Amino acid sequence: MGSLEARYRPAGAAEDTAKRRTQKSKSFKEVEKFDVFVLEKSSGCKFRSMQLLLFAIMSAAFLTILYTPSVYEHQLQSSSRLVNGWIWDKRSSDPRYVSSASIQWEDVYKSIQNLNVGEQKLSVGLLNFNRTEFDAWTHMLPESDFSIIRLEHANESITWQTLYPEWIDEEEETEIPSCPSLPDPSVPRATHFDVIAVKLPCSRVAGWSRDVARLHLQLSAAKLAATTARGNSGIHVLFVTDCFPIPNLFSCKDLVKREGNAWMYKPDVKALKEKLRLPVGSCELAVPLNAKARLYTVDRRREAYATILHSASEYVCGAITAAQSIRQAGSTRDLVILVDDTISDHHRKGLESAGWKVRIIQRIRNPKAERDAYNEWNYSKFRLWQLTDYDKVIFIDADLLILRNIDFLFALPEITATGNNATLFNSGVMVIEPSNCTFRLLMEHIDEITSYNGGDQGYLNEIFTWWHRIPKHMNFLKHFWEGDEEEVKAKKTRLFGANPPVLYVLHYLGRKPWLCFRDYDCNWNVEILREFASDVAHARWWKVHNRMPRKLQSYCLLRSSLKAGLEWERRQAEKANFTDGHWKRNVTDPRLKTCFEKFCFWESMLWHWGEKSKSNSTTTRNSAVPATTTTTPAAASLSSS
């Protein structure tokens, strides 16, 4: 069979060609106008005898009686219809699966018209279309084969929270986590399709993408594409929907055409099969915590770790140390860091010396953030998807340490991450697949989507609602939750200090280690930060720091304003008489007496410290000095999202 364009809308001057073109145009008008059509027409039939003609007249009379309105409605309600070997059961509709999308048939035709399947008839599988829409399909493409795909609906007890629970027993202490099963599409053996067409529901209200029926239909389309493709020619998947399909299941890189609400993909079947091996949601781990073997990828040149620094230089020291921890853990993958023009040339050289490949970016403003707010520029993280010289990227926040090699995560798809709260993932460590079209998708909706936490993590959770859970040991938060029992706190502390390490990644929340003196965790001295305090975790970070070359350590020196702020907080802890007694400890950190600024008399700053905040941002930005500090105690109290 040639292209559909050539077959059904041919160009030429022949009279019969012109007639066919007129008939096709008329068909489109009928599709838009009428609700019910005859399924198939057969023209040109010739009878050689009056006997056959008489038989045909009698048959027509019988069908006329059968398809009177009352009989026809009764047939739809009480019986099944056989279409190309498929039983089409007419059941009461499940409102979860009903789509209100208006099908623009000419857009559908434009999406499908140029498919080339050689001399064979185009084989189309239809999923979630109603009877009227099925008739429209057959009228639009009368010489194609159509099959209705049966799909049992998901049990009503399965909710999004069922598929994406806030907590699962990752260590299998009391149970082995498992996901509920969603019914598979039913197809006869040896069935092959050229196109899978699916109509998707979309409510267009907040949280529309967290829809079990919508997910079920897309996973079913992926399974059909992975199992019913004809030979090596591949398969196309056409979605009719007013909302974008799951971007990390059906990649925009595979979107070959979009006309209105018709989205035509030619998916990578091998990639689909790999994704379908994973659990349906975060109700199971994509990577078991105690797996005896790990999968690793082959083309390591196309994989990298990446982080981002923008708006201030205070995380330079953290990024340098994070890079060193990756190398100390044994990874040889590329390290890429995105920085904006607020990061000085001096600091960029330090990052390069640590192993980072520095890429300069323009920041992206969060349109819903207030001016000068902490989250004003955090949508700059979307630039990660422009790293298209890599197929896979493991993003890491700059305030963490890699304690064990996590290169095996490159074998997992976008988005792979640890759980956060509710049905959401934590974006501090995540696997992404760079793509310019995904970047455009992220940018297209920044005025429309509201982030639950005002930051990039909330926004990304609205785009990528289908994600894969990895153990929390691969992004373990330095945090003691309110109400944690002493036994739980003791267990966390043991994990922080275990040697050899048990954790893969330790994520430092609260005040960062390099913004404290190395003697103890300064989170102890601030009431609202004490939940992040751990001397054991603090010492672990400094152990990695101390193994770095002295040249790199120089980027972790303390500014005078930060020294003053730390002393002021120590005095406040003394006044409050905090029982842990950290405020009593003498500071032996040599950085206390190391000065690289024009003004080094930090003690004098304390004379009026409580009256107003000191600002040192101009000096920080313009002077090329190896320091990475905040300018006020408030600014120093940073925690990771």
C-alpha positions as CSV (number, residue, x, y, z in Angstrom):
1,M,0.0,0.0,0.0
2,G,1.3,3.4,-0.8
3,S,0.8,6.5,1.4
4,L,-2.7,7.2,2.5
5,E,-2.4,10.6,0.8
6,A,-1.7,8.9,-2.5
7,R,-4.3,6.2,-2.0
8,Y,-7.3,8.2,-0.8
9,R,-6.6,11.7,-1.9
10,P,-4.7,11.2,-5.2
11,A,-3.6,14.0,-7.5
12,G,-4.4,13.7,-11.3
13,A,-6.7,14.7,-14.1
14,A,-8.5,11.5,-14.6
15,E,-12.3,11.7,-14.2
16,D,-12.5,8.8,-11.7
17,T,-9.8,10.5,-9.6
18,A,-11.8,13.7,-9.4
19,K,-14.8,11.8,-8.4
20,R,-13.0,10.0,-5.6
21,R,-11.7,13.4,-4.3
22,T,-15.2,14.8,-4.3
23,Q,-16.5,11.7,-2.4
24,K,-13.7,12.1,0.2
25,S,-14.5,15.7,0.8
26,K,-18.1,14.8,1.1
27,S,-17.3,12.1,3.6
28,F,-15.6,14.6,5.9
29,K,-18.7,16.8,5.9
30,E,-20.8,13.7,6.8
31,V,-18.4,12.8,9.6
32,E,-18.8,16.2,11.2
33,K,-22.5,16.3,10.6
34,F,-24.0,12.9,11.4
35,D,-23.8,10.6,14.5
36,V,-24.3,7.2,13.0
37,F,-23.0,5.7,9.7
38,V,-23.2,2.4,8.0
39,L,-20.0,0.5,9.0
40,E,-18.9,-0.6,5.6
41,K,-20.2,-0.2,2.0
42,S,-19.5,-2.6,-0.8
43,S,-19.9,-1.2,-4.3
44,G,-19.7,-2.8,-7.7
45,C,-21.2,-6.0,-6.7
46,K,-22.6,-7.9,-9.7
47,F,-25.1,-10.7,-9.8
48,R,-25.2,-13.3,-12.6
49,S,-28.7,-14.5,-12.1
50,M,-32.1,-13.3,-11.0
51,Q,-32.0,-15.8,-8.2
52,L,-29.1,-14.0,-6.5
53,L,-30.8,-10.7,-7.1
54,L,-34.0,-11.9,-5.4
55,F,-31.9,-13.2,-2.5
56,A,-30.3,-9.8,-2.1
57,I,-33.7,-8.0,-2.1
58,M,-35.0,-10.3,0.6
59,S,-31.8,-9.8,2.7
60,A,-32.2,-6.0,2.4
61,A,-35.8,-6.2,3.6
62,F,-34.7,-8.3,6.6
63,L,-31.9,-5.8,7.5
64,T,-34.4,-2.9,7.1
65,I,-36.6,-4.4,9.7
66,L,-33.7,-5.3,12.0
67,Y,-32.2,-1.8,12.0
68,T,-35.4,0.2,12.6
69,P,-34.7,2.6,15.5
70,S,-36.2,0.5,18.2
71,V,-34.5,-2.7,17.1
72,Y,-31.2,-0.9,16.6
73,E,-31.2,0.6,20.0
74,H,-32.1,-2.8,21.6
75,Q,-29.1,-4.4,19.8
76,L,-26.7,-1.8,21.2
77,Q,-28.0,-2.2,24.7
78,S,-28.4,-6.0,25.0
79,S,-26.0,-7.7,22.6
80,S,-22.4,-7.9,21.4
81,R,-21.1,-7.0,17.9
82,L,-18.5,-8.9,15.9
83,V,-16.1,-6.6,14.2
84,N,-13.1,-8.1,12.3
85,G,-12.9,-11.0,14.7
86,W,-13.3,-8.8,17.9
87,I,-16.2,-8.9,20.2
88,W,-17.4,-5.4,21.1
89,D,-19.3,-5.5,24.3
90,K,-21.7,-2.7,25.0
91,R,-21.5,-2.0,28.7
92,S,-22.6,0.8,30.8
93,S,-19.9,3.5,30.4
94,D,-17.4,4.1,33.2
95,P,-17.3,7.9,33.7
96,R,-13.6,7.7,34.6
97,Y,-12.8,6.6,31.0
98,V,-15.2,8.9,29.1
99,S,-13.5,11.6,27.2
100,S,-15.3,14.8,26.4
101,A,-12.7,15.8,23.7
102,S,-14.3,16.9,20.4
103,I,-12.8,14.9,17.6
104,Q,-11.8,17.0,14.6
105,W,-11.8,14.3,12.0
106,E,-9.9,16.3,9.4
107,D,-7.1,16.8,11.9
108,V,-7.1,13.1,12.6
109,Y,-6.9,12.4,8.8
110,K,-4.0,14.9,8.4
111,S,-2.1,13.1,11.1
112,I,-2.6,9.7,9.6
113,Q,-2.8,10.3,5.9
114,N,0.9,9.8,4.9
115,L,1.5,6.6,6.7
116,N,3.1,4.1,4.3
117,V,2.5,0.4,4.9
118,G,3.4,-0.9,1.5
119,E,0.8,-3.0,-0.4
120,Q,-1.0,-4.1,2.7
121,K,-4.2,-2.5,4.1
122,L,-3.6,-0.1,7.0
123,S,-4.5,-1.9,10.3
124,V,-5.8,0.3,13.0
125,G,-6.6,-0.7,16.6
126,L,-9.1,1.6,18.3
127,L,-9.2,2.0,22.1
128,N,-11.8,4.0,24.1
129,F,-13.8,5.2,21.1
130,N,-17.6,4.9,21.2
131,R,-19.7,3.3,18.5
132,T,-20.4,6.5,16.7
133,E,-16.7,7.3,16.6
134,F,-15.9,3.8,15.3
135,D,-18.4,4.4,12.4
136,A,-16.7,7.7,11.7
137,W,-13.3,6.0,11.5
138,T,-14.5,3.4,9.0
139,H,-16.2,6.0,6.9
140,M,-13.1,8.2,6.8
141,L,-10.8,5.3,5.9
142,P,-13.0,2.8,4.1
143,E,-10.2,0.6,2.7
144,S,-8.5,0.1,6.1
145,D,-9.0,-2.7,8.6
146,F,-10.3,-1.7,12.0
147,S,-10.3,-3.6,15.3
148,I,-11.9,-2.7,18.6
149,I,-9.5,-3.2,21.4
150,R,-11.1,-4.6,24.6
151,L,-9.9,-3.2,27.9
152,E,-11.3,-4.0,31.3
153,H,-11.5,-0.9,33.4
154,A,-9.4,-0.6,36.5
155,N,-11.0,-1.5,39.8
156,E,-12.6,1.6,41.3
157,S,-10.7,0.9,44.6
158,I,-7.4,1.8,42.8
159,T,-6.8,5.5,43.2
160,W,-3.7,7.7,42.4
161,Q,-2.7,7.4,46.1
162,T,-2.9,3.6,45.8
163,L,-0.4,3.8,42.9
164,Y,1.7,6.5,44.5
165,P,1.7,6.1,48.3
166,E,3.6,8.4,50.4
167,W,5.5,5.6,52.1
168,I,6.3,2.0,51.4
169,D,8.4,-0.5,53.3
170,E,11.6,-0.2,51.2
171,E,13.6,-2.3,53.5
172,E,10.9,-5.0,53.5
173,E,11.0,-5.2,57.3
174,T,7.3,-6.1,57.7
175,E,6.1,-6.6,54.1
176,I,7.2,-6.7,50.5
177,P,5.6,-3.7,48.7
178,S,3.5,-4.5,45.7
179,C,1.5,-2.5,43.2
180,P,-2.1,-3.4,42.2
181,S,-2.5,-4.7,38.6
182,L,-4.2,-2.8,35.9
183,P,-5.9,-5.0,33.3
184,D,-4.0,-5.5,30.0
185,P,-5.7,-4.9,26.7
186,S,-7.1,-8.0,25.1
187,V,-5.9,-8.9,21.6
188,P,-6.2,-12.1,19.6
189,R,-2.9,-13.8,18.9
190,A,-0.8,-12.8,15.9
191,T,-2.6,-9.5,15.7
192,H,-0.6,-6.8,14.1
193,F,-1.3,-3.1,14.0
194,D,0.1,-0.2,12.1
195,V,-1.7,2.4,14.3
196,I,-3.0,2.3,17.8
197,A,-5.6,5.1,18.2
198,V,-6.7,6.1,21.7
199,K,-9.1,8.7,23.0
200,L,-7.9,10.0,26.4
201,P,-10.0,11.7,29.1
202,C,-8.8,15.1,30.4
203,S,-10.8,17.0,33.0
204,R,-8.7,20.2,32.6
205,V,-9.0,20.9,36.4
206,A,-6.1,21.0,38.9
207,G,-4.4,17.6,39.1
208,W,-5.9,16.4,35.7
209,S,-2.8,14.3,35.0
210,R,-3.1,12.3,38.2
211,D,-5.9,10.2,36.7
212,V,-5.9,6.4,36.9
213,A,-8.0,5.9,33.8
214,R,-5.8,8.2,31.8
215,L,-2.7,6.4,32.9
216,H,-4.2,3.0,32.3
217,L,-5.1,3.9,28.7
218,Q,-1.6,5.2,28.0
219,L,0.1,2.2,29.5
220,S,-2.2,0.0,27.5
221,A,-1.3,1.9,24.3
222,A,2.4,1.4,25.2
223,K,1.8,-2.4,25.7
224,L,0.0,-2.7,22.4
225,A,2.8,-0.8,20.6
226,A,5.4,-3.0,22.2
227,T,3.6,-6.3,21.2
228,T,1.6,-5.8,18.0
229,A,4.0,-3.8,15.7
230,R,4.1,-5.3,12.2
231,G,7.7,-6.5,11.5
232,N,10.5,-4.0,11.6
233,S,8.4,-1.1,10.2
234,G,7.5,0.2,13.6
235,I,4.1,1.3,14.9
236,H,2.4,4.6,15.4
237,V,0.3,5.7,18.3
238,L,-2.4,8.4,17.9
239,F,-3.8,10.1,20.9
240,V,-6.9,12.2,20.7
241,T,-6.8,14.5,23.8
242,D,-6.9,18.1,24.9
243,C,-4.0,17.6,27.3
244,F,-0.5,16.5,26.6
245,P,0.2,12.8,26.9
246,I,2.6,11.5,29.6
247,P,5.9,13.1,28.4
248,N,8.2,10.5,29.8
249,L,6.2,7.5,28.5
250,F,5.6,8.9,25.0
251,S,8.5,11.2,24.5
252,C,8.1,14.4,22.5
253,K,11.1,13.3,20.5
254,D,8.9,10.6,19.0
255,L,6.0,13.0,18.2
256,V,5.9,13.0,14.4
257,K,2.9,15.1,13.9
258,R,0.3,17.1,15.9
259,E,-2.9,18.5,14.4
260,G,-5.1,20.2,16.9
261,N,-5.8,17.6,19.7
262,A,-4.5,14.7,17.6
263,W,-1.0,13.6,18.7
264,M,0.8,11.1,16.4
265,Y,3.8,9.3,17.8
266,K,6.2,6.8,16.4
267,P,7.6,5.4,19.7
268,D,10.9,3.6,20.2
269,V,9.5,0.1,20.9
270,K,12.7,-1.0,22.7
271,A,12.5,1.9,25.1
272,L,8.8,1.3,25.7
273,K,9.5,-2.3,26.6
274,E,12.1,-1.2,29.1
275,K,9.7,1.3,30.7
276,L,6.9,-1.3,30.9
277,R,9.1,-3.6,32.9
278,L,9.0,-1.1,35.8
279,P,6.2,-1.0,38.4
280,V,3.1,0.8,37.4
281,G,3.7,3.5,40.1
282,S,5.8,4.2,43.1
283,C,4.0,1.5,45.1
284,E,7.1,-0.7,44.4
285,L,10.8,0.1,44.0
286,A,12.2,0.4,40.5
287,V,15.5,-0.6,42.0
288,P,15.3,-3.0,45.1
289,L,17.4,-1.7,48.0
290,N,19.2,-5.0,48.4
291,A,19.5,-6.2,44.8
292,K,22.4,-8.5,44.3
293,A,23.1,-7.2,40.8
294,R,22.7,-3.9,39.2
295,L,22.0,-3.1,35.5
296,Y,24.5,-0.8,33.9
297,T,24.4,1.0,30.5
298,V,26.9,0.6,27.7
299,D,27.4,4.1,26.1
300,R,28.9,5.9,29.0
301,R,30.0,8.8,26.8
302,R,26.4,10.0,26.6
303,E,25.8,10.1,30.3
304,A,26.6,12.7,32.9
305,Y,26.0,14.0,36.4
306,A,24.8,17.6,36.5
307,T,24.0,20.3,38.9
308,I,23.2,24.0,38.7
309,L,24.4,27.2,40.5
310,H,22.7,30.6,39.9
311,S,22.0,33.9,41.7
312,A,24.8,33.5,44.3
313,S,28.2,31.9,44.8
314,E,27.6,30.4,48.3
315,Y,27.1,26.9,46.9
316,V,30.4,26.8,45.0
317,C,32.1,25.0,47.9
318,G,29.3,22.5,48.1
319,A,29.5,21.8,44.3
320,I,33.2,21.3,44.5
321,T,32.9,18.9,47.3
322,A,30.0,17.0,45.6
323,A,32.2,16.5,42.5
324,Q,35.0,15.2,44.7
325,S,32.6,12.7,46.4
326,I,31.5,11.4,43.0
327,R,35.1,10.7,42.0
328,Q,35.9,9.2,45.4
329,A,32.9,6.9,45.0
330,G,34.4,5.5,41.7
331,S,32.4,7.1,38.9
332,T,34.2,8.4,35.8
333,R,31.1,9.9,34.1
334,D,31.2,13.5,32.9
335,L,30.3,16.2,35.4
336,V,28.4,19.2,34.0
337,I,27.5,22.3,36.0
338,L,25.2,25.1,34.7
339,V,26.1,28.5,36.0
340,D,24.8,32.0,35.3
341,D,26.7,35.3,35.2
342,T,26.5,35.8,39.0
343,I,29.2,33.1,39.4
344,S,32.5,34.9,38.9
345,D,35.3,33.7,36.7
346,H,37.4,32.9,39.7
347,H,34.7,30.5,41.0
348,R,34.2,29.0,37.6
349,K,37.9,28.1,37.5
350,G,37.5,26.4,40.9
351,L,34.6,24.4,39.6
352,E,36.6,23.4,36.6
353,S,39.5,22.4,38.8
354,A,37.2,20.1,40.7
355,G,36.2,18.3,37.6
356,W,33.0,20.1,36.5
357,K,32.5,21.1,32.8
358,V,31.1,24.6,33.1
359,R,28.2,25.6,30.9
360,I,26.9,29.2,31.0
361,I,23.2,29.7,31.0
362,Q,20.6,32.5,31.2
363,R,18.4,32.3,34.3
364,I,14.7,31.5,34.0
365,R,12.4,33.5,36.2
366,N,9.5,31.9,38.0
367,P,6.6,34.1,37.0
368,K,4.7,33.4,40.1
369,A,7.5,34.3,42.5
370,E,8.0,37.7,44.2
371,R,10.9,39.9,43.3
372,D,14.1,38.9,45.2
373,A,12.4,35.9,46.7
374,Y,14.3,32.6,47.2
375,N,12.4,31.0,44.4
376,E,12.6,33.8,41.9
377,W,15.0,32.0,39.6
378,N,14.7,28.4,40.5
379,Y,13.0,27.5,37.2
380,S,16.5,27.8,35.8
381,K,16.7,24.0,36.5
382,F,14.7,23.5,33.3
383,R,17.9,24.2,31.4
384,L,19.0,20.7,32.3
385,W,16.8,19.4,29.5
386,Q,18.9,21.4,27.0
387,L,22.0,19.2,27.7
388,T,21.1,17.3,24.5
389,D,24.7,16.0,24.0
390,Y,23.8,13.5,26.7
391,D,21.1,10.8,26.6
392,K,20.8,10.5,30.3
393,V,21.6,12.9,33.1
394,I,21.6,12.3,36.9
395,F,20.8,15.6,38.4
396,I,22.1,16.2,42.0
397,D,21.7,19.2,44.3
398,A,25.0,20.8,45.2
399,D,24.4,20.3,48.9
400,L,24.9,16.5,49.0
401,L,27.6,13.8,49.0
402,I,27.8,10.7,46.9
403,L,28.9,8.0,49.4
404,R,28.5,5.0,47.0
405,N,28.6,4.8,43.3
406,I,25.1,5.3,41.8
407,D,26.1,4.9,38.1
408,F,23.5,2.1,37.8
409,L,20.8,4.8,37.9
410,F,21.7,5.7,34.3
411,A,19.9,2.4,33.3
412,L,16.6,3.8,34.5
413,P,14.3,6.2,32.6
414,E,13.1,9.7,33.2
415,I,11.8,10.4,35.9
416,T,13.5,8.2,38.5
417,A,13.7,9.7,42.0
418,T,13.0,9.1,45.7
419,G,9.6,9.8,47.2
420,N,9.0,13.1,49.0
421,N,5.6,13.6,50.5
422,A,2.1,12.6,49.4
423,T,2.3,11.3,45.8
424,L,5.3,13.4,44.9
425,F,9.0,12.8,44.2
426,N,12.1,14.7,45.5
427,S,14.0,16.4,42.7
428,G,17.3,16.6,44.7
429,V,18.4,13.4,42.9
430,M,16.7,12.5,39.7
431,V,17.3,10.8,36.3
432,I,16.3,12.9,33.3
433,E,16.5,12.5,29.5
434,P,17.5,15.8,27.9
435,S,15.4,17.0,25.0
436,N,14.8,20.4,23.5
437,C,11.1,19.6,23.0
438,T,10.7,18.6,26.7
439,F,12.4,21.9,27.6
440,R,9.8,23.7,25.4
441,L,7.0,21.8,27.1
442,L,8.3,23.0,30.5
443,M,8.4,26.5,29.3
444,E,5.0,26.5,27.6
445,H,3.2,25.9,30.9
446,I,5.0,28.1,33.4
447,D,2.2,30.7,33.5
448,E,-0.5,28.0,33.7
449,I,0.9,25.5,36.3
450,T,1.1,26.4,40.0
451,S,3.9,24.7,42.0
452,Y,2.7,23.3,45.4
453,N,5.9,24.7,47.0
454,G,6.5,27.6,44.8
455,G,9.7,26.0,43.4
456,D,10.9,23.8,40.5
457,Q,10.2,20.6,42.5
458,G,6.5,21.3,42.7
459,Y,6.3,22.3,39.0
460,L,8.2,19.2,37.8
461,N,5.8,17.1,39.8
462,E,2.9,18.5,37.8
463,I,4.5,17.7,34.5
464,F,5.9,14.3,35.4
465,T,3.2,12.6,37.4
466,W,4.4,9.2,36.2
467,W,7.7,8.5,38.0
468,H,9.7,5.6,39.3
469,R,10.7,5.2,43.0
470,I,14.2,4.4,44.1
471,P,15.2,3.8,47.7
472,K,15.5,6.8,50.0
473,H,19.1,5.6,50.7
474,M,19.8,7.1,47.3
475,N,18.8,10.6,48.5
476,F,18.8,10.3,52.2
477,L,17.8,13.6,53.9
478,K,19.8,14.9,56.9
479,H,16.7,15.6,58.9
480,F,15.1,14.4,62.1
481,W,11.4,14.6,61.9
482,E,9.4,16.0,64.7
483,G,8.1,13.1,66.7
484,D,10.9,10.7,65.7
485,E,11.5,8.2,68.5
486,E,15.0,7.9,69.9
487,E,15.4,4.5,68.3
488,V,14.7,6.1,64.9
489,K,17.1,9.0,65.5
490,A,19.8,6.5,66.6
491,K,19.3,4.5,63.4
492,K,19.6,7.6,61.2
493,T,22.8,8.6,63.1
494,R,24.3,5.2,62.5
495,L,23.5,5.5,58.8
496,F,25.1,8.9,58.6
497,G,28.4,7.5,60.0
498,A,28.5,3.9,58.8
499,N,31.9,2.8,57.4
500,P,31.8,1.4,54.8
501,P,28.9,3.5,53.9
502,V,25.4,2.1,53.8
503,L,23.8,5.2,52.3
504,Y,24.4,6.0,48.6
505,V,23.6,9.7,48.9
506,L,23.5,12.0,51.9
507,H,21.5,15.2,51.3
508,Y,22.4,18.1,53.7
509,L,19.3,20.1,54.7
510,G,19.4,23.1,56.9
511,R,22.6,25.1,57.3
512,K,25.2,23.7,55.1
513,P,28.4,22.1,56.5
514,W,30.8,24.6,54.8
515,L,28.8,27.5,56.2
516,C,29.5,26.2,59.7
517,F,32.8,25.8,61.6
518,R,34.1,22.3,61.1
519,D,34.1,21.8,64.9
520,Y,30.4,21.0,65.1
521,D,27.1,21.4,63.2
522,C,25.9,25.0,63.7
523,N,22.3,24.0,63.2
524,W,22.4,23.2,66.9
525,N,22.5,26.9,67.8
526,V,19.3,28.0,66.0
527,E,16.0,26.9,67.4
528,I,14.2,26.4,64.0
529,L,17.2,24.5,62.5
530,R,17.9,22.0,65.3
531,E,15.9,19.3,63.4
532,F,18.7,19.3,60.8
533,A,21.5,19.1,63.3
534,S,23.9,16.0,63.3
535,D,27.5,16.1,64.3
536,V,28.0,12.7,62.7
537,A,26.7,13.8,59.3
538,H,28.6,17.1,59.6
539,A,31.9,15.2,60.3
540,R,31.2,13.0,57.2
541,W,31.1,16.0,54.9
542,W,34.3,17.4,56.4
543,K,36.0,14.1,55.9
544,V,35.4,14.4,52.1
545,H,36.5,18.1,52.2
546,N,39.7,17.3,54.0
547,R,40.7,14.8,51.2
548,M,40.5,17.5,48.6
549,P,43.6,19.4,47.4
550,R,44.3,22.6,49.3
551,K,43.7,24.7,46.3
552,L,40.1,23.4,46.2
553,Q,39.7,23.8,50.0
554,S,40.4,27.5,49.6
555,Y,37.0,27.9,47.9
556,C,35.4,27.0,51.3
557,L,36.9,29.9,53.4
558,L,34.5,32.0,55.5
559,R,33.7,35.6,55.0
560,S,33.9,38.0,57.9
561,S,30.2,38.6,57.9
562,L,29.5,34.9,58.2
563,K,31.9,34.5,61.1
564,A,30.1,37.3,62.9
565,G,26.7,35.7,62.2
566,L,27.9,32.3,63.6
567,E,29.2,34.0,66.8
568,W,25.9,35.9,67.2
569,E,23.9,32.7,66.9
570,R,26.2,31.0,69.4
571,R,25.5,33.8,71.9
572,Q,21.8,33.4,71.4
573,A,22.1,29.7,72.1
574,E,24.0,30.5,75.2
575,K,21.2,32.9,76.4
576,A,18.6,30.2,75.7
577,N,20.9,27.7,77.6
578,F,20.3,25.0,75.0
579,T,21.0,21.7,76.8
580,D,23.0,20.1,74.1
581,G,25.8,22.5,75.0
582,H,27.3,23.0,71.6
583,W,27.6,26.7,72.2
584,K,30.2,25.9,74.9
585,R,32.6,24.4,72.5
586,N,35.8,26.2,71.5
587,V,36.3,26.8,67.8
588,T,39.5,25.3,66.4
589,D,38.6,25.7,62.7
590,P,41.6,27.4,61.1
591,R,39.2,29.3,58.9
592,L,38.2,31.4,61.9
593,K,41.6,33.2,61.8
594,T,42.0,33.1,58.0
595,C,41.2,36.4,56.3
596,F,41.2,37.2,52.6
597,E,39.0,40.4,52.6
598,K,40.0,44.0,53.0
599,F,38.0,44.2,56.2
600,C,38.7,41.4,58.6
601,F,37.6,42.7,62.0
602,W,34.4,40.6,62.1
603,E,34.1,41.1,65.9
604,S,33.2,44.7,65.4
605,M,30.2,43.7,63.3
606,L,28.6,42.2,66.4
607,W,28.3,45.6,68.1
608,H,25.2,46.3,66.0
609,W,24.4,42.9,64.7
610,G,20.9,42.6,66.1
611,E,19.9,46.1,64.9
612,K,20.0,45.5,61.2
613,S,21.3,43.0,58.7
614,K,24.6,43.5,57.0
615,S,24.9,43.3,53.3
616,N,28.0,42.2,51.5
617,S,26.5,41.2,48.1
618,T,28.3,43.9,46.1
619,T,31.7,42.7,47.4
620,T,30.7,39.1,46.9
621,R,29.8,39.7,43.3
622,N,32.7,41.9,42.2
623,S,35.7,40.5,44.0
624,A,37.3,37.4,42.7
625,V,37.9,35.7,46.0
626,P,37.8,32.0,46.9
627,A,35.0,32.2,49.4
628,T,31.4,30.9,49.4
629,T,29.4,32.4,52.2
630,T,26.1,34.0,52.8
631,T,25.9,37.7,53.9
632,T,23.6,37.5,56.8
633,P,22.5,34.9,59.4
634,A,19.1,34.7,57.7
635,A,20.6,34.1,54.3
636,A,22.9,31.5,55.7
637,S,20.0,29.5,57.0
638,L,19.4,27.7,53.7
639,S,17.7,24.4,53.3
640,S,17.2,22.3,50.2
641,S,13.8,21.9,48.6
